[in-house]
């Protein structure tokens, strides 16, 4: 598995679509980070 380097907020934002496999719309996305590893990834649909 190739390592992914996150150096700034823009890198982290581009990582969201890669992790979920799509770009969420009208959703809240939470990703936990611990040192050099990604933890839990959660997507919640927002009410309309």
Protein Blocks (a to p, Z undefined) as FASTA:
>chain_A
ZZdddfbfklmmmmmmmmnopacehiacddddehjaccddddddddZZ
